Amino acid sequence: MGTLRYLNLKYSVFYGINSAMDRKNINRGFKKLRVWQDAVSLYVLACKIFANFPFELKKVAANSIDAAHSVSRNISEGYCRRSLKEYLNFLNIALASCGEFHSCCFTCKQAQQISEDDYERLDQLHYKLENALVKLIESLQKKQAEKQWEESFRPN
């Protein structure tokens, strides 16, 4: 048995974890959110499109990729806060990152640094994500107004 596999098995037994598939922490519920999944997909697509930028545009590419990555990171961080007020704050930051990313894509298209086809692929996914994020925020604001949010660590 390889050393790494042995250590993983020993760790799993010690902490009562049977396999990698048993990692069902209640604080990972954000992974079930379609909006988070779409944000990850946007980041992956942005990486593919911006990764091949020439050296003189690496900063532009890195900023664009980071703006896309910021969306999923803020959704998950807000979710893990367990406070509705903080969750909404992080969702609004994610929405702002959506705006930043759209601006990055649009200006790159205008400067002919990305193709019309690449822009269209990014914009379709971005549009879907941005609208879903707005709807999530509106839904949570409604729960906040109606005091329908319980701040606890009970499994979802």
C-alpha positions as CSV (number, residue, x, y, z in Angstrom):
1,M,0.0,0.0,0.0
2,G,1.4,3.4,-1.0
3,T,2.4,5.8,1.8
4,L,-0.2,8.5,0.8
5,R,-3.0,5.9,0.6
6,Y,-2.0,4.5,4.0
7,L,-2.0,8.0,5.6
8,N,-5.4,8.8,4.1
9,L,-6.8,5.5,5.3
10,K,-5.3,6.2,8.8
11,Y,-6.7,9.7,8.8
12,S,-10.1,8.5,7.7
13,V,-10.3,5.8,10.4
14,F,-9.1,8.3,13.1
15,Y,-11.7,10.9,12.2
16,G,-14.5,8.4,11.4
17,I,-14.6,9.2,7.7
18,N,-15.2,6.2,5.5
19,S,-14.3,7.7,2.2
20,A,-14.0,10.9,0.3
21,M,-17.6,10.7,-0.6
22,D,-18.6,10.9,3.1
23,R,-17.7,14.6,3.4
24,K,-21.2,16.0,4.0
25,N,-20.5,19.0,6.2
26,I,-23.6,21.1,6.8
27,N,-21.6,24.2,6.0
28,R,-21.1,23.0,2.4
29,G,-24.7,23.4,1.5
30,F,-23.8,26.2,-0.9
31,K,-22.6,23.5,-3.3
32,K,-26.3,22.6,-3.9
33,L,-27.1,26.1,-5.1
34,R,-27.5,26.4,-8.8
35,V,-26.2,30.0,-8.7
36,W,-23.0,28.8,-7.1
37,Q,-22.6,26.0,-9.7
38,D,-23.1,28.5,-12.5
39,A,-20.6,30.8,-10.9
40,V,-18.0,28.0,-10.9
41,S,-18.9,27.3,-14.5
42,L,-18.3,30.9,-15.4
43,Y,-14.9,30.8,-13.7
44,V,-13.9,27.7,-15.6
45,L,-15.0,29.2,-18.9
46,A,-13.2,32.5,-18.1
47,C,-10.0,30.5,-17.4
48,K,-10.2,28.8,-20.8
49,I,-10.8,32.0,-22.7
50,F,-8.4,34.3,-20.9
51,A,-5.6,31.9,-20.3
52,N,-4.0,32.3,-23.7
53,F,-3.7,36.1,-23.6
54,P,-0.3,37.4,-24.7
55,F,2.2,38.5,-22.0
56,E,1.3,42.2,-22.3
57,L,-2.3,41.5,-21.5
58,K,-1.7,39.0,-18.6
59,K,-2.9,41.6,-16.0
60,V,-6.2,42.1,-18.0
61,A,-6.6,38.3,-18.2
62,A,-5.8,37.8,-14.5
63,N,-8.3,40.6,-13.4
64,S,-11.0,39.1,-15.6
65,I,-10.5,35.6,-14.2
66,D,-10.3,36.9,-10.7
67,A,-13.6,38.8,-11.1
68,A,-15.3,35.6,-12.3
69,H,-13.8,33.6,-9.4
70,S,-14.9,36.2,-6.9
71,V,-18.5,35.4,-7.6
72,S,-18.5,31.8,-6.4
73,R,-16.2,32.7,-3.5
74,N,-18.5,35.3,-2.2
75,I,-21.6,33.2,-2.6
76,S,-19.9,30.4,-0.5
77,E,-18.5,32.8,2.1
78,G,-21.8,34.5,2.7
79,Y,-23.6,31.1,2.9
80,C,-21.1,29.9,5.5
81,R,-21.6,33.0,7.7
82,R,-25.1,31.8,8.7
83,S,-26.3,35.3,9.3
84,L,-28.9,36.5,6.8
85,K,-27.5,40.1,7.0
86,E,-24.0,38.9,6.3
87,Y,-25.2,36.4,3.6
88,L,-27.0,39.2,1.8
89,N,-23.9,41.4,2.0
90,F,-21.7,38.8,0.4
91,L,-24.3,38.1,-2.3
92,N,-24.3,41.8,-3.1
93,I,-20.5,41.6,-3.3
94,A,-20.9,38.6,-5.7
95,L,-23.3,40.7,-7.7
96,A,-20.8,43.5,-7.9
97,S,-18.2,41.0,-9.1
98,C,-20.6,40.0,-11.8
99,G,-20.8,43.6,-12.9
100,E,-17.0,43.8,-12.9
101,F,-16.7,40.6,-14.9
102,H,-19.2,41.8,-17.5
103,S,-17.2,45.1,-17.8
104,C,-14.0,43.1,-18.3
105,C,-15.6,40.9,-21.0
106,F,-17.3,43.8,-22.8
107,T,-14.1,46.0,-22.9
108,C,-12.1,43.0,-24.1
109,K,-14.6,42.4,-26.9
110,Q,-14.5,46.0,-27.9
111,A,-10.7,46.0,-28.0
112,Q,-10.9,42.8,-30.1
113,Q,-9.0,40.9,-27.4
114,I,-11.6,38.2,-27.4
115,S,-13.7,36.9,-30.3
116,E,-17.4,37.6,-30.7
117,D,-18.1,33.9,-30.1
118,D,-16.1,33.8,-26.9
119,Y,-17.9,37.0,-25.7
120,E,-21.2,35.4,-26.5
121,R,-20.5,32.3,-24.6
122,L,-19.3,34.3,-21.6
123,D,-22.2,36.7,-21.8
124,Q,-24.9,34.0,-22.0
125,L,-23.6,32.3,-18.8
126,H,-23.0,35.6,-17.1
127,Y,-26.5,36.8,-17.9
128,K,-28.1,33.6,-16.5
129,L,-25.9,33.8,-13.4
130,E,-26.5,37.5,-12.7
131,N,-30.3,37.1,-13.0
132,A,-30.3,34.0,-10.7
133,L,-28.2,35.9,-8.2
134,V,-30.6,38.9,-8.3
135,K,-33.6,36.5,-7.7
136,L,-31.7,34.8,-4.8
137,I,-31.1,38.2,-3.2
138,E,-34.7,39.3,-3.7
139,S,-35.9,36.0,-2.2
140,L,-33.7,36.3,0.9
141,Q,-34.6,40.0,1.3
142,K,-38.3,38.8,1.4
143,K,-37.4,36.2,4.0
144,Q,-35.6,38.9,6.0
145,A,-38.6,41.3,5.8
146,E,-41.0,38.5,6.9
147,K,-38.5,37.3,9.6
148,Q,-38.4,33.7,8.1
149,W,-34.7,33.1,8.6
150,E,-33.4,30.9,11.4
151,E,-29.7,31.4,12.1
152,S,-28.5,28.0,13.3
153,F,-26.3,25.1,12.2
154,R,-29.0,22.5,11.6
155,P,-28.6,20.4,8.5
156,N,-30.5,21.6,5.5
